[in-house]
Amino acid sequence: MVTAHNMIVALDIGTSKVVCLVGELTPQGTIEIIGVGAQPSRGLKRGVVVNIESTVSSIQRAVEEAELMAGCKVHGVTVGIAGSHINSLNSHGIVAVRDREVSDYDLDRVIDAARAVAIPADQKIIHILPQEYLIDNQEGIKEPLGMSGVRLEAKVHLITGAINAIQNVEKCVRRCGLEVDAVVLQQLASSYSVLTDDEKDLGVCIVDIGGGTTDIAVFTGGAIRHTAVIPIAGDQVTSDIAMALRTPTQHAEQIKIKYACALAQLARSDEMIKVPSVGDRAPRDLSRQALAEVVEPRYEELFALVQSELRRSGFEDLVAAGIVLTGGTAKMEGAVELAEEIFHMPVRLAKPQGIRGLEAQLSNPIYATVIGLLHYARQDHGPVSPVPEIEEYEDSLRPQCSAEGSLISRMKNWLQGNF
């Protein structure tokens, strides 16, 4: 049984799927997954809500599935956001230290000074991410609290998004009877689950390739330096297959998942696949290599766009740890090899880390964002409640979180229904 205070919930509303994870914070500081719900996404295009009713329905089903497995009622969720409306910039703030020793008051003031930049009227700030602090021109300070000095400076990364797009996501969540605890940029969330501290220090670029958007974030010196969103991702690959092979979109998606390869030289020409035709025409045979020749140009275009974005940011020569690919579309065979050819630097496919429970199913790039959202929520969470004494046990547990049967049996039932 889980006390409501120790429960955190993440909701990834993607273009291709909606995933809800319910996690329990253990006294050791780890996250135990106790509920999972996943549903096909209906109502989003390139990361932005285009149909509220369909989006609400997908969220509702995913949350109910997770609640059923966890045996708890979900109230608040941490939600991911993406889309080409996302913009970012680096800013700088300077204040005088009040009592010659940096206090929380001084930190709040310097962050307020850094956020005082002109942004379009239809945008709002989603994140203010400190990169480093300077005290009397002393650079590279990560934790300035309590340090002596006269002048405090902060370098921050500001991430903004369209007010309407953010409100539409929040509206969909609230229509399901849930509260939005936080709205988090998706590639920032993914970085929590797939990047190591060494990679962030050395310099790394995370490329999260989803269904509707490809999300990029660059880290150097342990801090985020640049973020961007490219509106090309897995849906365009599916569309290419459907157009080139003249097959319905749902069959094109299945062919992409089962047989597609991002590098034609890795696909065998003697391996044949059945391609369903439109209408009542008979299915046709096609070699796997011919399919790869349709897919490869789209991946080349995508990686070329990522590379040009990296060059534009000015950090291309500073990402010594290379490129980290994640997201469902990055899983395709040959994607890593093709990326290495284009970027001329190390590339790895990353799976999310740092959770307990259902690791075999959730250790998949598809779940990088939603597991990262749990890690983000854990940071904002207070200390974990201790286990109550035996005589207080029944009174202290809230009835909404009681469940019939053990956690093991609920997981078993969910696995049988989903795998």
N, C-alpha and C positions, 0 to 999 in steps of 0.2 A: 504493500500500500504506500501511496505517495502523499505527503502533505503538499497542499497547494503552494505553500511558500517556496518549496524546493523545486518547483516545476518550471521549466522554460519551454516555450513553443516557438518554432520557426515556420514561416510560410513563404515558400518560393513560388511566386506567380509568374511562370514563364510562358513563352509563346507556344511551346509544344506540350507542357505539362504543368500541373499544379501539385506541389509536394508539401505535406505538412508533417513535421517531426515533433514529437513530444519527448523531451529529455528530462531526466531527474539529475539534479546536482548532488553528488555524493560528498560526504565530509572530506574525502581525499582531494576534492577539487576536480574530479573527472565528470564526464557527462555520460549517463547511462540512458540509452535509447529505449523507451518503453512503449512508444506508439508511432506507427508510420501510416500515412495515407497518401496515395498517389492517384491522380485522375488525369485523363487527357485534358488539355487546356482548350477551351472554346471561348472566343471573345477577345483575344489579344492579337495584335499584329505588330511585329518588330518591337516587342516589349511594351507596347502602349495599349491600354484598354480601348477597344472599339465597339464593344457590345457589353453593357453592364450586366444585363440579365444572364447571359451565357457565362460570364466570368463569375458572377455570384454563385451560379449553380455548380460550377467546377470546384470553387473554393469550399462550398458547403459539403459536397460529397467527400472531398479529400480530408476535411477537418473531422467529419463524422466517422470516417474510417479510422483515423488516428485516435479519436476519442474512444471508439469501441475497443481497440486493441489495448489502449493504456488504462481503460477503466476509469477515466477522469473526464470532467467537463472542462473544456478549454475556455478561457476568458480573454486573455491578452496574447498577442502574437507579435513577433519581430518579422517585418516584411521586407523583402528585397525589391529593388526598383532598377530598371534599365531603360534603354530607349535612346534614340538619337537626339532627344531634347536635353540630355545631360551635357553640361559644360563644366570646365574646371579652369582654375588659374592659381598661380602662386602669389601670395601677398606677404606684407611685411608691416609690423607694428612696433612702435617705440613709446615707452613711458618712463617717467622718473620713479625710482623705487621710493616708497613713502618713508619707511623707517630704517633705511640703509640695510635692510634684510628682506629678501623676497618672501612675500606672504601669498596666501591664496587670493587676497584682494588684488595684489599686483598682477598675478597671473590672469585673473578675470579681466582686468583693465587692458593688459597688453593684447589679449585675444580680441577684445572689443575693438581695439585700435586697428588690429590686422584685418578685421572683417569689414571695416568701414571703407569699402570700395564700391564703385558704381557698377551695379548689375541691372540688366533689363527689367522693366516693371513686371513682365510676365514670368520672371524667374524668382525662385527663393533658394536660400542656402540650405543644403541638406547636411553637409558635414564641414566642420572646421578641424583639419587634421594638423596638429603641430609637427613641424619637421625638426627644428632645433631652436634653442634659445641662445642669446648672447647677453652676457653681463659685462658692461664696460669694455666692449669689443672682444671679450674672450669668447671664442667660437666653440661649437660642438657640444654645448651643454644640453643634456636630455632632461634632467630633473633639477630645475633651478630653485625649488622650494628650500628656504632656509639659508641660501647662499647670500653673502654680503656683496653689496654693490650700490652704485648710484643710478645707473641707466640699464633698463631691461628691454631687450628687443626679442621679437618672436618672428620666425619665418613659418608660415602656415600654407597648407594646400586647401583651397576652398572648392567645394563641389556644389554646383547649383543644378536645379532641375525646373522644368516648367510647372508652375503652380497648378494648372488644370490637370496635368498628367498625374501629379502626386495626389491631388484631391480625388481623382477618379479611382485610383487604387485604394485609398483610404475609405472611400464611399462603398466600394465593393466589399471590403472586409467588414465594415460596420453593418452593412445590410445582412451579414451572416450572424449578427449578434455578438461580434467580437470587438475588442478594443485594440488599437494599434499602439504597441509599446514603443516601437521605433521603426523608422524607414531607413534602410541601409542600401547603399550602392552595391550592386551585385558583385562586381569584380573585387571590391574591397572585402565583402563577405567571403568570397572564394579564397582570397589571399590568407585569411585566418586558418583555413583548413588544409591548404596545399603547399604553402611556402614555409621554408625553414628560416630561422633567424639569420643563419650564415648567408643564405641567398639574399635576404633583404640588405644585409650589411655590404656584401660584395657587389650587388647590383643585379637586378633581375627584372624581366618583363613577363607578367602573367597575361596569357591570352585565353580568355574563357569563351569558347565557341558554343553558343546555344542554338536554339531553333530559329530565333528571329534576329538576334544581334550578336556581334562579336565584341566583347568587352575587354579593354586593355588597361593595365595599370603598371607603372614603372616604379620600382623601388631602388634607391641607392642610399648608402649610409644609414640603413635601418629605417628610413622614412619614405613615405609615398611622395613621388615627385610629379607624376603626370598621369592623367586618366583620359580615356577617350572611348567612344562607342562607334563601331562601324556597322551600318545597317545591312550587312550581308552575312548569312550564316547557313545553318542546315536546311532551312526551308527553300533557299535558292537552289541548293544541290538537288533536293527532291523535285523542284520545278523543272530543272534542267533534264533530269532523267525522264520525267513525264512527257516533256516536249519532244526530246530526241527519240525516245522509244515508242512514242504514241501509246502511252498506257495511262489509265486513271491514276490520280494523285495518290490514293491510298495504297495501290499496288506499287507505285514508284517508291513510296516511303519504305515498304517492306523489302523491296529489292535493294534499296540503299543500305538498310540495316544488315541484311543477310549477306549480300554479295559484293557491295561496292568496295573499291580500292582507290586510294588517292594518288597512287603512283602506278602508271600503266605497266612499267617494266616488272612489277612484282606480281601482276595478275597473269594467270596461265591462259593461253589462247585455246587450249583443248578442253577447258572446263566450261561446260554449257549450262545456261540457265533458261528457265521458261519465263517468257514475258507475256502476261495477259494483254489482250487487245481490247480496244474500246468497242462497246456494243456486243454483238453475239459472234464476232469473228473469232477464229481459232487462235490459241496462243502461239507465239513464235519462239524459236530457239535463238539464243544470242550468246556469244562467247563472253566470258568474264573480262577479258582484255578489252573488248569493244566497249563494255560498260565503263571500265576504268578510263578509257579515252574521252568519255563524256564528262566524267567527274573531275579528272585531273585539272583541266583548265580553270574550273571554278575555285578549286583550292589554291591554285597558283595565283589567281587574281586576289583572293582573300589575303594570302600571306604577303603579296606585294603591297597591298593597302596597309597592312600592319607595319611592314618595313618602312613605308613612306611616312606613316604616322610617328614611328620611332625616330626617324631622321628629323622630322619637323620639330619634335620635342627637344632635340639637342642631346638626348641621352643614349644614342645608339652605341657610342664608344665606351659607355660607362656601365653597361650590363654584362659584367664579366662572368656572371653565373649563367648567362644565356637566357633562353626562352622556356617558359613552363606552360605547356598546353593543358587545358582542362575543359570540362563541359562535354555534353553528349556527342557533339559533332566532331570533337577532337579524337574520339575513340577509333575512328575509321583506320583500317589497315593502310599503312603507307603514309599517313599524315605526318608522323614524326620525321620519317626519312625525307619527304618532300620539303618539310620546313627547314631541315638542316641544309639541304641543297640551296635554298633561297636565302636564308639568313646568314649562312657561313659561321654559325656559332652553335654551341651545345643546345640541344632541345630534348626535353623529357616530357612524357605524359604523366600527369600527376593525379593520384587518387586522394580523396580526403582522409585525414588522419585525426586522431585525438578523441575518439569516441569508444564506448564499450556497448556491447549488445548489437546483434545483427551485423557484425563487421563484414561477414562474407557477402551479404546482400548490398550493404551501403558503401562498401569500399569500391566505388565506381565513380568515374568523373562526372556522371550525370548528377550526382548528389553533392558536388563540391560547394555549390552556393548555399544550399539549405543547411548543410552541416556547418559551414562557415557562419551562417546566421545564428546558429546555436552558440558557437564560440563567442560571437559578438555580444549576444544576450547575456552570456555568463559574466562577461566583464562588467556589465551594468548592474548585475545582480548583487544583492547584499550577501552577508555571510550566511552559510548554510545552517539551517535549524538543526540542533542536535536531536538524536532519537529520544522521544519522551520516555519517562519512567513507566514501568509496567502498569502501575495503578492509574496513571494519568492517560494511558495509551488510547483507550476508547473515547475519552472526552476530547482529546486533542485533535483527533483525526476528523476532518470535515467529511460529512456524509457524501458530498458530491464526488469524492475521490475513492470511495469504496468500490470494490469490484468483486464479482463472483469468479472463483477459480484463480489459479496461480498465474504469475507473469509468464512462466514457461509455457503453460497450456495455451494462453492467449497468443503468444508468439507462434506456437505450433499451428494453431488454427489459421492465423494470418498467412503464414508461409504456404500452407496447403491451398489456400484460396488464391494466392498470387504467383506462385512459382510452379 
